[in-house]
Amino acid sequence: MSTVIESAPSVPNLVGGKWVASSISESVDVFNPSTGKLIARTPLGNSVDVDNVVKQAASALASWAATPVIERARVMFRYRTLLEKNFEELARLVTREHGKTLSESRAEMNRGIEMVEFACGIPSLIMGDILPNIARDVDASCVRHPVGVCVGITPYNFPAMVPMWMYPVAITCGNTFVLKPSEKTPLSAVRLGELLIEAGLPPGVFSIVHGGRDCVDALLTHPLVSAISFVGSTKVAEHVYRTGTANGKRVQSAGGAKNHLIIMPDADMDQTVKALAASAYGCAGQRCMAGSVAVAVGGAGDPLVKQLVDYASSMKIGPSEDDEAIEMGPVIRADHRERVASYLDIAKADGATIALDGRERSGCDSFLIGPSVVDHVRPEMRVAREEVFGPLLSVARVASIEEALALGDQCEYGNGAVIFTQSGYAARQFQQHFSAGMIGINVGVPAPMAWFPFTGWNRSFFGDLHVQGKEGIQFYTRQKVTLARWPKPTDSHLDPVWRSS
């Protein structure tokens, strides 16, 4: 385990390749959700901390941008080796500060490593274009350049993976990068930063600054910052987008979600229920691709709810840090557990039926709440409209695929949506017409892998270019087009070496 993490109750910033304390003492407590115990404190850095780290990143930019792209890629190759070497430690660190199960943390690390592998291919990914003789004696070329100092503001729910959506690509494209991790889960970011240093990344190319809203706003307005990547709630995502763009930054800002899962009457119900449970209760529902509203079409409702309740009731839940058999761990904080629980009362008051009440399996020392199923949910209910971000699955009932598609049109979000069916027609209608950017057909969580963009729609995303894939390369680079004409010199302008004897 990292000496930096173990020896310091206050988590340090990474500035110019060195670990330094924040300039202020105000902090946020970091807990182990499985035990409720304090494990660290995150300083609530201010504009002074931000200015220090951004200036160091700006100072390192010119040298790093001039480093041959193959050498930049080699740093990522070494980094990948270190991530594999320290894989189990990193996964357990994610579980320790977040609470997700060990298998979920290992999956998170694997998805993050895929982004590093993608970035290792950067020499071919940022190749330019050339068209000789586009006009008479004129050659045209287009090449990609770094954009400058890039910032990543990341959420608590994937403390290792979401930052790795951003900085491996940004860095290998020749930018420097400042990470502002969630104040609730800062420890994984620190360890990842240590391994980047060990991989040979020059000082200032990757930096970490900790803080809350003041820190974020200082990053959004700093004159030396060129690009900002954000993942979090829709309210904050819109603030980041509006503030960042108003200050001349390019911004990609991913927000919240209310993902629908359509269950047709011909679906394989056993497989569907397993996929629904994994989608709704994986990571205790704390992910923007979690299934939120199961839409039962026709006669699918009653068997779906019965099997869901039976399956969720049998899941092994509990403190996740040391038990490999746990299928669902706690949520991030005690106050978040109470927020999730409050939606059960809200749903009941709105006329829904509580088919399974997760409060009956809540923990005391751990921040645990069991999986819940809420039936007979209507579109106007809060539980159908608002992002709960916890292990609560709503079930709505409709008569046809057309009604199911209409529910998607009524939703302000548009991250992901899934259909379970054996009908090619229903699947095609869903794929073509449901208003979401990531579509699953008999796939519970349609989150794309590193080679494809994470394409949220509607109020699930603010910006033009998404993280991951080719769009990530486009976001972290800017293009320069050159037109060149080299006319043949006349005799009077010839250098002596060109003159005929």
Stockholm file with secondary structure:
# STOCKHOLM 1.0

chainA/1-501         MSTVIESAPSVPNLVGGKWVASSISESVDVFNPSTGKLIARTPLGNSVDVDNVVKQAASALASWAATPVIERARVMFRYRTLLEKNFEELARLVTREHGKTLSESRAEMNRGIEMVEFACGIPSLIMGDILPNIARDVDASCVRHPVGVCVGITPYNFPAMVPMWMYPVAITCGNTFVLKPSEKTPLSAVRLGELLIEAGLPPGVFSIVHGGRDCVDALLTHPLVSAISFVGSTKVAEHVYRTGTANGKRVQSAGGAKNHLIIMPDADMDQTVKALAASAYGCAGQRCMAGSVAVAVGGAGDPLVKQLVDYASSMKIGPSEDDEAIEMGPVIRADHRERVASYLDIAKADGATIALDGRERSGCDSFLIGPSVVDHVRPEMRVAREEVFGPLLSVARVASIEEALALGDQCEYGNGAVIFTQSGYAARQFQQHFSAGMIGINVGVPAPMAWFPFTGWNRSFFGDLHVQGKEGIQFYTRQKVTLARWPKPTDSHLDPVWRSS
#=GR chainA/1-501 SS CCHHHHHCSBCCEEETTEEECCSSCCEEEEEETTTTEEEEEEECCCHHHHHHHHHHHHHHHHHHHTSCHHHHHHHHHHHHHHHHHTHHHHHHHHHHHHCCCHHHHHHHHHHHHHHHHHHHTHHHHTCCEEEEEEETTEEEEEEEEECSEEEEECCSSSTTHHHHHHHHHHHHTTCEEEEECCTTSCHHHHHHHHHHHHTTCCTTSEEECCCSHHHHHHHHHCTTEEEEEEESCHHHHHHHHHHHHHTTCEEEEECCCCEEEEECTTSCHHHHHHHHHHHHHGGGGCSTTSEEEEEEEGGGHHHHHHHHHHHHHHSCBSCCSSCTTCSBCCCSCHHHHHHHHHHHHHHHHTTCEEEECGGGGCCSSSCCCCCEEEESCCTTSHHHHSCCCSSEEEEEEESSHHHHHHHHHHCSCCSEEEEECSCHHHHHHHHHHSSCSEEEESCSCCCCCTTSCCCCCGGGEESSSCSSHHHHHHHTEEEEEEEEECCCCCGGGCCGGGSCC
#=GC SS_cons         CCHHHHHCSBCCEEETTEEECCSSCCEEEEEETTTTEEEEEEECCCHHHHHHHHHHHHHHHHHHHTSCHHHHHHHHHHHHHHHHHTHHHHHHHHHHHHCCCHHHHHHHHHHHHHHHHHHHTHHHHTCCEEEEEEETTEEEEEEEEECSEEEEECCSSSTTHHHHHHHHHHHHTTCEEEEECCTTSCHHHHHHHHHHHHTTCCTTSEEECCCSHHHHHHHHHCTTEEEEEEESCHHHHHHHHHHHHHTTCEEEEECCCCEEEEECTTSCHHHHHHHHHHHHHGGGGCSTTSEEEEEEEGGGHHHHHHHHHHHHHHSCBSCCSSCTTCSBCCCSCHHHHHHHHHHHHHHHHTTCEEEECGGGGCCSSSCCCCCEEEESCCTTSHHHHSCCCSSEEEEEEESSHHHHHHHHHHCSCCSEEEEECSCHHHHHHHHHHSSCSEEEESCSCCCCCTTSCCCCCGGGEESSSCSSHHHHHHHTEEEEEEEEECCCCCGGGCCGGGSCC
//
